[in-house]
Structure formats: structure tokens, C-alpha cells
């Protein structure tokens, strides 16, 4: 506030000075303003850098994996990376892995890595159909068309990760995408990718860029990587 008052006072002074002296003072004023703006920019960069460093320090000093997992869990994570982001850049693969781990920690998406990956929600879908049948009335009556409603109830499974609900070919060792997915799964589970863990630390959802799910409107956008958009739980106000 004091800097702003000083700048305003300088502007007023410039309007009442002699032309020659005013030019000199104006140049000094511009220099001071440039210095203030430069210092503000430096302060902003330093503050942003400090915040990032604090975040990284917290991540490094806080255990990344605070739950037990097995080689089977690591395989489930690798499969999720492979089927969801096999053709994505490395950051996209890592982001999918981090979302999976974040869901394990959240405790709302299944128990353990395999539980999260294979989570299914069963919805009951009810459909009313009109059915017409020819019915004969009386002993000698002619058949008549009778229409009645028939209610059909169907259980529809919805997978949290779409590939789980579809028949997918087993990845082969000759597939470089599978080898890469296995490597990333192992590294993520062993405290790797610190920078990405900071970036996607609260990401719980993602979807392909070609679709617009309704739920995305209620979430906070985190980042786009390749063909996926990532979100955290809710929008920040």
C-alpha cells in the first residue's frame, strides 16, 4: 500500500514540475517502477518455488505407500496402466498408476490395489415392456388381442476401469507397452516419480478427451496428459 501511495505521489509531482526537470524525474520514476515490478516478479517466483519445494519435501518425508501389497497387486497395477494408458506417454502411465494408488488410500474404491482395479458397481435396471397376446374368450369366442405390461429387471455391472468389464487379450512379454507398464508399476510402488506424485497427489478420476462425463462438472481439473483428463475430488472455491 505504501509503495502504491508513493507511486501516485510521484505521478502528481511530475505534472507540476518544469519540463526539463520533469523529464529527468520521469526517467527515475520509470526506473523505480521497473525495479518494483522486477522485485515483485522475483518474489512471486521465489514464493512459487518455495511452495513447490515444501510440497516435495512433504512427499519425500511422508511414506508414499502406507499399506501392504503383494506381487499380485503389482501385477494388477501394471495391467491397469497397460489397458488404460498403454499408448500414452510415460507421464500418462504414471498418472493412471497414481490415481489407482490414491483410490486405495481413499478407502471408498475397494480394498487393496487389485480390489480397486477390479471394482464393479451393480446397477438394477428396470424396464417396462408392452406385450400383446392372442387370447380366446369363452368356449366359442374368437381370439382377441390383449396387451399387458411386463416388467423386466436386469442387473448391469459397471466397472470403475472400463477394460475390466470387457474381454481383453492377455499382454505378452514381446509387447514393449507391457514391459513399460510393469516397470512403471514397480517404480511407483517403490517411491519413484516424486515430481508426478506432487502433481497428481489428489487425483482420483480421469477420462478420455473424446467424452464428456456428467460427473466431471463436479470435480476439480488437475491436468491433461496425452489423451486423458485428470481430476481431483471437488472444485476449489
C-alpha positions in Angstrom: 0.0 0.0 0.0 2.9 2.4 0.9 4.5 1.6 -2.5 1.3 2.5 -4.3 0.9 5.8 -2.4 4.5 6.7 -3.3 3.9 6.0 -7.0 0.7 8.1 -7.1 2.5 11.0 -5.3 5.3 10.8 -7.9 2.8 11.0 -10.8 1.2 14.1 -9.2 4.7 15.7 -8.8 5.5 15.1 -12.4 2.5 17.1 -13.6 3.7 20.3 -11.8 7.5 20.3 -12.5 9.4 22.2 -15.0 9.7 20.4 -18.4 13.5 19.8 -18.2 13.5 18.6 -14.6 10.3 16.6 -15.2 12.0 14.5 -17.9 14.8 13.6 -15.5 12.4 12.8 -12.7 10.2 10.8 -15.1 13.1 8.6 -16.1 14.0 8.0 -12.5 10.3 7.2 -11.8 10.2 4.7 -14.6 13.4 3.1 -13.3 11.9 2.7 -9.9 8.6 1.3 -11.2 10.6 -1.2 -13.3 12.6 -2.2 -10.2 9.4 -2.6 -8.2 7.8 -4.8 -10.9 11.1 -6.8 -11.2 11.2 -7.4 -7.5 7.5 -8.4 -7.5 8.2 -10.9 -10.2 11.2 -12.3 -8.3 9.2 -12.5 -5.1 6.4 -14.4 -7.0 8.9 -16.9 -8.5 10.6 -17.4 -5.1 7.3 -17.9 -3.4 6.2 -20.4 -6.0 9.5 -22.2 -5.9 9.3 -22.4 -2.1 5.8 -23.8 -2.2 6.9 -26.5 -4.7 9.9 -27.3 -2.6 7.8 -27.6 0.6 5.4 -29.9 -1.3 8.2 -32.1 -2.5 9.8 -32.2 1.0 6.4 -33.3 2.4 6.1 -36.0 -0.2 9.7 -37.2 0.4 9.4 -37.3 4.2 5.9 -38.9 4.1 5.6 -42.6 3.3 4.1 -42.9 -0.2 2.8 -46.5 0.3 1.2 -46.8 3.7 -0.5 -50.2 3.0 0.8 -53.7 2.3 0.8 -55.1 -1.2 1.9 -58.2 -2.9 3.4 -59.2 -6.3 -0.2 -59.9 -7.4 -1.1 -56.3 -6.5 1.9 -55.0 -8.5 0.7 -57.1 -11.5 -2.9 -55.6 -11.1 -1.4 -52.1 -11.2 0.7 -52.9 -14.3 -2.4 -54.3 -16.1 -4.4 -51.2 -15.2 -1.6 -49.0 -16.6 -1.3 -51.2 -19.7 -5.0 -51.3 -20.6 -5.9 -47.7 -19.6 -2.8 -45.9 -20.8 -0.6 -48.4 -22.8 -0.3 -46.0 -25.7 0.0 -42.9 -23.6 3.3 -41.1 -22.8 5.2 -42.1 -19.6 3.6 -39.3 -17.6 0.2 -40.5 -18.6 1.0 -44.1 -17.5 2.4 -42.8 -14.2 -0.7 -40.6 -13.6 -3.0 -43.7 -14.0 -0.9 -45.6 -11.5 -1.1 -42.7 -9.0 -4.8 -42.4 -9.4 -5.1 -46.1 -8.6 -2.9 -45.8 -5.5 -4.9 -42.7 -4.4 -8.0 -44.7 -4.6 -6.5 -47.4 -2.4 -5.7 -44.8 0.2 -9.2 -43.2 -0.1 -10.9 -46.4 1.1 -14.0 -45.8 -1.0 -13.0 -47.7 -4.1 -12.1 -51.2 -2.9 -9.6 -53.0 -0.7 -6.0 -53.1 -1.9 -4.8 -52.5 -5.4 -6.5 -55.5 -7.0 -9.7 -54.6 -5.3 -9.6 -51.1 -6.6 -8.7 -52.2 -10.2 -11.4 -54.8 -10.3 -14.1 -52.8 -8.5 -17.6 -53.1 -10.0 -20.8 -51.4 -9.2 -24.0 -53.3 -10.0 -27.0 -51.2 -11.0 -30.5 -52.6 -11.2 -32.2 -51.5 -14.4 -36.0 -51.9 -14.6 -37.7 -51.9 -18.0 -41.5 -52.0 -18.7 -42.4 -53.7 -22.0 -45.8 -53.9 -23.6 -46.6 -57.5 -24.7 -49.6 -58.4 -26.9 -51.0 -61.9 -26.9 -54.0 -63.5 -28.7 -56.4 -64.7 -26.1 -59.6 -66.7 -26.7 -62.6 -65.6 -24.6 -65.2 -68.2 -23.8 -65.7 -71.6 -25.3 -66.8 -70.4 -28.7 -65.4 -66.9 -28.7 -62.9 -65.6 -31.3 -59.3 -65.0 -30.2 -58.7 -61.3 -29.3 -55.5 -59.3 -29.0 -54.8 -58.5 -25.3 -52.0 -56.1 -24.4 -50.4 -56.1 -21.0 -47.3 -54.6 -19.4 -44.4 -56.8 -18.5 -41.7 -55.6 -16.1 -38.2 -56.9 -16.6 -35.4 -56.4 -14.1 -31.8 -56.6 -15.1 -28.6 -56.3 -13.2 -26.0 -54.2 -15.0 -22.4 -54.2 -13.8 -20.4 -51.0 -14.3 -16.6 -51.2 -13.9 -14.6 -48.4 -12.5 -12.0 -49.1 -15.1 -13.8 -50.0 -18.3 -11.4 -52.7 -19.5 -12.3 -54.9 -16.6 -15.8 -55.4 -18.0 -14.6 -56.4 -21.4 -12.7 -59.4 -22.7 -9.1 -58.2 -23.1 -6.3 -60.3 -24.5 -3.5 -61.1 -22.1 -0.4 -58.9 -22.6 2.6 -60.6 -24.0 6.3 -60.2 -23.0 7.1 -59.1 -26.5 4.9 -56.1 -26.1 7.0 -53.1 -25.2 4.0 -51.3 -23.7 3.5 -54.2 -21.2 7.2 -54.2 -20.3 7.0 -50.4 -19.7 3.8 -50.7 -17.7 5.4 -53.3 -15.4 8.5 -51.1 -14.9 6.4 -48.1 -14.0 4.2 -50.1 -11.7 7.3 -51.3 -9.8 8.8 -47.8 -9.7 5.6 -46.2 -8.4 5.3 -48.7 -5.7 8.9 -48.1 -4.6 8.7 -44.4 -4.0 9.5 -43.3 -7.6 8.3 -40.4 -9.6 8.3 -37.8 -6.8 7.5 -34.9 -9.1 4.5 -36.7 -10.6 3.3 -37.7 -7.2 3.2 -34.0 -6.3 1.4 -33.1 -9.4 -1.3 -35.8 -9.2 -1.2 -36.1 -5.4 -5.0 -35.7 -5.0 -6.2 -37.1 -8.4 -8.9 -39.7 -8.2 -10.5 -39.7 -11.6 -9.7 -39.5 -15.3 -11.4 -39.9 -18.6 -10.6 -39.8 -22.3 -10.6 -36.4 -24.0 -13.2 -37.6 -26.5 -16.0 -38.0 -23.9 -17.7 -35.6 -21.5 -19.0 -37.5 -18.5 -21.5 -35.6 -16.3 -19.5 -36.3 -13.1 -16.6 -34.2 -14.5 -18.5 -31.0 -13.9 -18.4 -31.6 -10.1 -14.7 -32.3 -10.0 -11.6 -30.1 -10.0 -9.5 -30.3 -13.1 -5.9 -31.3 -12.4 -4.1 -31.7 -15.7 -4.3 -33.1 -19.2 -1.8 -35.7 -20.2 -1.9 -37.2 -23.7 -5.5 -38.4 -24.3 -6.7 -38.2 -20.7 -8.0 -35.5 -18.4 -7.4 -35.9 -14.7 -9.5 -34.6 -11.8 -9.4 -34.4 -8.0 -12.5 -34.9 -5.8 -14.1 -31.5 -5.9 -13.7 -28.0 -7.3 -11.9 -25.5 -5.2 -14.0 -22.4 -4.3 
